[in-house]
Amino acid sequence: MKKNICVIGGGRWGKNHIRTLAGLGCLAAVVEADAGRLKEYTEQYPGIKGYTDINEAIACGYDGYTVALPAELHYPAGKKLLEKGLNVMLEKPMTLTAAQSAELVELARDTGARLMVGHVLLFHPAYRKIKEVIDSGRLGKLFYLYSHRLNLGTVRTEESVFPSFAPHDISVLDYLTGSPACKIEAKGAKFLQDKVYDSTLTQLEYPGNVHAHIYNIVLGLAVSNALVALSGALLSQYQGFADVGMGRGAIVIGLAAVIIGEAVFGRIFHNFALKMVSVSLGAIIYYIVIQLVLTLGFDANLLKLLSASVVAVFLAVPYWKGRYFAKPAAKKANKEGANNA
């Protein structure tokens, strides 16, 4: 039987839930405070209801509600829905404190509502395959797991990197070990703001003397997600990442830096010292271009093509400069020569 689901929040992550539910034929309504964005959704998905007020959507009593609001709003929105006995799927992080999460769990039990959290990686085929291999015994006894999640991501004012990134890793580690951790210790560092952590290192201990640690940072010069599982027999590893070193060797980086520096600053810098400065600036520009494209979601497997394209574009700069900027100067010189004659 098809369910009618309402998505609360149509922003960065909400749009993914909206698209997926629409594809499943289950999207019934969207709650979005931005009236312009809400209009776009109702036009894109004809037949759905649109609300700017969450209370109006609650009054309709849909089969379920997906909450994809900023993390600090998960708790009040989830509580309001669960108090009405409505089924809720909260995007991660569930809330920003353990006490708030425990309260929502207890509230769901009391009202008989279903409460879920968006642990999407539990459905990733790579992690499911690792789980299958671990359970088969082919890896031997499981000793240790390591997970890291790095990103040059959005700097948030209310949400530290741990609740932003680590729920993915913890859900996967619990899934692979078949049990929640019995001991957790975490340390973090604050670089940009006094209120939130930008980097955390978490040590977890699981039953059977299985250990794990998670490294998360929001200021990494890489977009990298990886998991390593070490056992008595074999090593199992999943790594899906796109960093600024993929697809390029030192020669390529150096060549790109020289070409970009000469193309951009060649007419300005003439002596050797300034030429070296132009190479350094060229390398910086190259890294900025690479990181910008990665942040926009460029396929990591195509970084070699991207590197070649960046170099090719800057190689063409002198040609286009000569073609479009030299001609007016030449015409001016010819004109002045004719006048002098």
C-alpha positions as CSV (number, residue, x, y, z in Angstrom):
1,M,0.0,0.0,0.0
2,K,1.4,3.4,-1.0
3,K,2.3,5.7,1.8
4,N,1.8,9.5,1.8
5,I,4.9,11.2,3.1
6,C,5.5,14.8,3.9
7,V,9.0,16.3,3.7
8,I,9.7,19.1,6.2
9,G,12.5,21.2,4.8
10,G,13.3,21.5,1.1
11,G,16.9,22.7,1.4
12,R,20.2,21.1,0.7
13,W,19.3,17.6,1.9
14,G,15.5,17.9,1.8
15,K,15.6,18.2,-2.0
16,N,17.1,14.7,-2.1
17,H,14.3,13.2,0.0
18,I,11.7,15.1,-2.1
19,R,13.2,13.7,-5.3
20,T,13.4,10.1,-4.0
21,L,9.9,10.0,-2.5
22,A,8.5,11.5,-5.7
23,G,10.2,8.8,-7.7
24,L,8.6,6.2,-5.4
25,G,5.2,7.8,-5.8
26,C,5.0,8.6,-2.1
27,L,5.6,12.3,-2.0
28,A,2.4,13.9,-0.7
29,A,3.5,17.3,0.7
30,V,6.4,19.6,1.3
31,V,6.9,22.1,4.2
32,E,9.3,24.9,3.2
33,A,9.6,28.4,4.8
34,D,10.9,29.9,1.6
35,A,7.7,30.6,-0.4
36,G,9.7,30.9,-3.7
37,R,11.3,27.5,-3.3
38,L,8.1,25.9,-2.2
39,K,6.4,27.2,-5.4
40,E,9.2,25.5,-7.4
41,Y,8.5,22.2,-5.7
42,T,4.7,22.3,-6.2
43,E,5.2,23.2,-9.9
44,Q,7.9,20.5,-10.3
45,Y,5.7,17.8,-8.6
46,P,2.1,18.5,-9.5
47,G,-0.5,17.2,-7.1
48,I,1.5,17.6,-3.9
49,K,0.5,20.0,-1.1
50,G,2.8,22.9,-0.1
51,Y,3.0,24.4,3.4
52,T,5.0,27.2,4.9
53,D,3.7,26.3,8.4
54,I,4.6,22.9,9.9
55,N,1.4,22.9,12.0
56,E,-0.7,22.9,8.9
57,A,1.1,19.8,7.7
58,I,0.7,18.1,11.1
59,A,-3.0,18.7,11.1
60,C,-3.3,16.7,7.8
61,G,-2.0,13.6,9.5
62,Y,0.2,12.1,6.8
63,D,1.5,8.5,7.0
64,G,5.0,9.8,7.8
65,Y,7.1,12.9,8.0
66,T,10.7,13.3,6.9
67,V,12.5,16.1,8.8
68,A,15.4,17.6,6.8
69,L,15.8,20.9,8.6
70,P,19.0,22.4,10.0
71,A,20.3,20.1,12.8
72,E,19.4,22.4,15.7
73,L,15.7,22.2,14.6
74,H,15.5,18.4,14.5
75,Y,14.6,18.1,18.2
76,P,11.8,20.6,18.4
77,A,10.3,19.5,15.0
78,G,10.6,15.8,15.9
79,K,9.1,16.3,19.4
80,K,6.1,18.2,17.9
81,L,5.4,15.3,15.5
82,L,5.9,12.5,18.0
83,E,3.7,14.1,20.6
84,K,0.9,13.7,18.0
85,G,1.8,10.0,17.5
86,L,3.0,10.7,14.0
87,N,5.8,8.6,12.3
88,V,9.0,10.5,11.8
89,M,12.3,10.0,9.9
90,L,14.9,12.5,11.2
91,E,17.9,13.3,9.0
92,K,21.2,12.9,10.8
93,P,22.2,14.1,13.3
94,M,19.1,13.0,15.1
95,T,19.6,15.8,17.6
96,L,22.6,17.8,18.9
97,T,22.6,16.1,22.4
98,A,22.2,12.6,23.7
99,A,19.6,13.8,26.2
100,Q,17.4,15.2,23.4
101,S,17.7,11.9,21.4
102,A,16.8,9.8,24.4
103,E,13.8,12.0,25.0
104,L,12.5,11.5,21.5
105,V,13.0,7.7,21.7
106,E,11.0,7.6,24.9
107,L,8.3,9.8,23.4
108,A,8.0,7.5,20.4
109,R,7.6,4.5,22.7
110,D,4.9,6.2,24.7
111,T,2.9,7.3,21.7
112,G,3.5,4.2,19.6
113,A,5.0,6.3,16.7
114,R,7.8,5.0,14.5
115,L,11.1,7.0,14.8
116,M,13.9,6.5,12.3
117,V,17.2,8.2,11.6
118,G,18.7,8.7,8.1
119,H,21.6,6.3,8.2
120,V,21.8,6.0,4.4
121,L,25.3,4.3,4.3
122,L,23.7,1.1,5.8
123,F,22.2,0.6,2.4
124,H,25.5,1.2,0.5
125,P,26.5,-2.0,-1.5
126,A,30.2,-1.7,-0.5
127,Y,29.4,-1.7,3.3
128,R,26.9,-4.5,2.8
129,K,29.5,-6.6,1.0
130,I,32.0,-6.0,3.8
131,K,29.4,-7.1,6.4
132,E,28.7,-10.2,4.3
133,V,32.4,-11.0,4.3
134,I,32.8,-10.4,8.0
135,D,29.8,-12.6,8.9
136,S,31.1,-15.4,6.6
137,G,34.2,-15.8,8.7
138,R,36.5,-15.4,5.8
139,L,38.2,-12.4,7.4
140,G,38.8,-14.4,10.6
141,K,38.4,-12.7,14.0
142,L,37.7,-9.0,13.7
143,F,40.2,-6.9,15.6
144,Y,40.0,-3.3,14.6
145,L,38.1,-0.9,12.4
146,Y,39.1,2.6,11.3
147,S,36.9,5.2,9.5
148,H,37.6,8.7,8.4
149,R,35.4,11.3,6.9
150,L,37.1,14.4,5.7
151,N,35.7,17.4,3.8
152,L,36.3,21.0,2.9
153,G,32.7,21.4,4.0
154,T,30.2,23.9,5.2
155,V,31.3,25.7,8.3
156,R,28.3,25.6,10.7
157,T,27.6,27.9,13.7
158,E,25.5,25.4,15.7
159,E,26.7,22.0,14.6
160,S,30.2,20.5,15.4
161,V,31.9,18.1,13.0
162,F,31.1,15.1,15.2
163,P,27.3,15.2,15.0
164,S,27.6,16.3,11.3
165,F,29.9,13.5,10.1
166,A,30.3,10.8,12.7
167,P,26.7,9.4,12.8
168,H,27.5,7.8,9.4
169,D,30.6,6.2,10.8
170,I,29.1,5.0,14.0
171,S,26.1,3.5,12.3
172,V,28.4,1.6,9.9
173,L,30.7,0.4,12.8
174,D,27.7,-0.8,14.8
175,Y,26.4,-2.5,11.7
176,L,29.6,-4.3,11.0
177,T,30.3,-5.4,14.6
178,G,26.7,-6.3,15.2
179,S,26.6,-4.4,18.4
180,P,26.7,-0.8,19.8
181,A,29.9,0.3,21.3
182,C,30.4,-0.4,25.0
183,K,32.8,2.5,25.5
184,I,33.4,5.7,23.6
185,E,36.0,8.4,24.1
186,A,36.4,11.5,21.9
187,K,38.6,14.5,21.7
188,G,38.2,17.5,19.4
189,A,39.8,20.8,18.3
190,K,38.2,24.2,17.6
191,F,39.9,26.4,15.0
192,L,37.3,28.7,13.5
193,Q,34.8,29.3,16.3
194,D,34.8,28.8,20.1
195,K,31.4,27.1,20.1
196,V,31.8,24.2,17.6
197,Y,34.5,21.6,17.0
198,D,36.1,21.5,13.5
199,S,38.0,18.2,14.1
200,T,37.4,15.1,16.3
201,L,39.1,11.8,16.9
202,T,36.9,9.2,18.5
203,Q,38.0,5.9,20.0
204,L,35.3,3.1,20.4
205,E,35.5,-0.3,22.1
206,Y,33.1,-3.1,21.1
207,P,32.3,-6.4,22.7
208,G,34.9,-9.1,22.0
209,N,37.8,-6.7,22.4
210,V,37.1,-5.1,19.0
211,H,38.4,-1.6,18.7
212,A,37.7,1.2,16.3
213,H,38.4,4.9,15.8
214,I,36.9,7.6,13.7
215,Y,38.6,10.7,12.4
216,N,36.4,13.6,11.2
217,I,37.4,17.1,10.1
218,V,35.5,19.8,8.2
219,L,38.7,21.6,7.1
220,G,40.4,18.8,5.1
221,L,42.0,19.6,1.8
222,A,40.2,16.5,0.5
223,V,36.8,15.0,0.1
224,S,37.4,11.6,1.5
225,N,35.4,8.8,3.1
226,A,37.0,5.5,3.9
227,L,36.6,2.4,6.1
228,V,39.3,-0.2,7.0
229,A,38.6,-3.5,8.8
230,L,41.5,-5.5,10.2
231,S,41.1,-9.1,11.2
232,G,43.3,-12.1,11.9
233,A,43.2,-13.3,8.3
234,L,42.7,-10.4,5.9
235,L,42.3,-6.7,5.5
236,S,39.0,-5.4,4.1
237,Q,38.9,-1.8,2.8
238,Y,36.4,0.6,1.2
239,Q,37.6,4.0,0.1
240,G,35.6,6.5,-1.8
241,F,37.4,9.8,-2.0
242,A,38.4,12.6,-4.2
243,D,41.4,14.5,-3.0
244,V,43.7,17.2,-4.5
245,G,46.4,14.6,-5.1
246,M,44.5,12.1,-7.2
247,G,45.3,11.8,-10.9
248,R,48.5,13.9,-10.7
249,G,52.1,13.4,-10.0
250,A,54.8,15.8,-9.0
251,I,55.8,16.5,-12.6
252,V,52.2,17.3,-13.6
253,I,51.8,19.6,-10.6
254,G,55.0,21.4,-11.4
255,L,54.2,21.7,-15.0
256,A,50.8,23.1,-14.3
257,A,52.3,25.6,-11.8
258,V,54.8,26.9,-14.4
259,I,52.2,27.1,-17.2
260,I,49.6,28.8,-15.1
261,G,52.1,31.2,-13.6
262,E,53.5,32.1,-16.9
263,A,50.1,32.5,-18.6
264,V,48.7,34.7,-15.8
265,F,51.7,36.7,-14.7
266,G,54.2,36.3,-17.6
267,R,53.8,39.9,-18.8
268,I,54.1,41.3,-15.3
269,F,57.0,39.3,-13.7
270,H,60.3,39.4,-15.7
271,N,63.3,38.7,-13.4
272,F,64.1,35.3,-11.9
273,A,62.8,36.0,-8.4
274,L,59.4,37.2,-9.7
275,K,59.2,34.2,-12.1
276,M,59.6,31.9,-9.0
277,V,56.8,33.8,-7.3
278,S,54.6,33.3,-10.4
279,V,55.2,29.6,-10.3
280,S,54.1,29.5,-6.6
281,L,51.0,31.6,-7.4
282,G,50.3,29.2,-10.4
283,A,50.4,26.2,-8.0
284,I,48.0,27.9,-5.6
285,I,45.6,28.7,-8.5
286,Y,45.8,25.1,-9.7
287,Y,44.9,23.8,-6.3
288,I,42.1,26.2,-5.9
289,V,40.6,25.2,-9.2
290,I,40.9,21.5,-8.4
291,Q,39.4,21.9,-4.9
292,L,36.6,24.0,-6.3
293,V,35.6,21.4,-8.8
294,L,35.8,18.6,-6.3
295,T,33.6,20.6,-3.9
296,L,31.0,20.9,-6.7
297,G,30.8,17.1,-6.9
298,F,33.2,16.3,-9.8
299,D,33.7,12.6,-10.3
300,A,37.0,11.6,-8.6
301,N,37.7,9.0,-11.3
302,L,38.0,11.8,-13.9
303,L,40.7,13.9,-12.1
304,K,43.3,13.0,-14.7
305,L,41.1,14.4,-17.4
306,L,40.4,17.5,-15.2
307,S,44.2,18.0,-14.6
308,A,44.8,17.9,-18.4
309,S,41.9,20.2,-19.0
310,V,43.2,22.8,-16.5
311,V,46.7,22.8,-18.0
312,A,45.2,23.0,-21.6
313,V,43.0,26.0,-20.7
314,F,46.0,27.9,-19.2
315,L,48.2,26.9,-22.2
316,A,45.6,28.6,-24.4
317,V,45.7,31.9,-22.4
318,P,48.8,33.3,-24.1
319,Y,47.3,32.5,-27.5
320,W,44.0,34.2,-26.8
321,K,45.9,37.1,-25.2
322,G,47.9,37.5,-28.4
323,R,44.9,37.2,-30.6
324,Y,42.5,39.5,-28.9
325,F,44.8,42.0,-27.1
326,A,47.8,42.3,-29.5
327,K,45.8,43.2,-32.5
328,P,44.3,46.5,-31.2
329,A,47.8,47.5,-30.1
330,A,49.2,46.6,-33.6
331,K,46.4,48.6,-35.3
332,K,47.1,51.6,-33.1
333,A,50.8,51.4,-34.0
334,N,50.0,51.2,-37.7
335,K,47.7,54.1,-37.4
336,E,50.3,56.2,-35.7
337,G,52.9,55.2,-38.3
338,A,50.5,56.3,-41.1
339,N,49.9,59.7,-39.4
340,N,53.6,60.3,-39.0
341,A,54.1,59.5,-42.7
